[in-house]
Amino acid sequence: MLLLLALTGTGLFDLAILGYPGLLIFAAILGNVRLFLSVLLFVIVQCVFVT
């Protein structure tokens, strides 16, 4: 959902990009290291796709 908001908005300058750190924080708190690293990789790939 954050990716779609960023794509329809102004890309990396859209406020939807600020949701990614929140997603990473929840993954770090509620999950284990494997979940955090997989979400981190997913976020990096999405940010590269947006640019």
Secondary structure, DSSP 8 states (H G I E B T S, - for coil): -HHHHHHHTTGGGSGGGGHHHHHHHHHHHHS-HHHHHHHHHHHHHHHHHH-
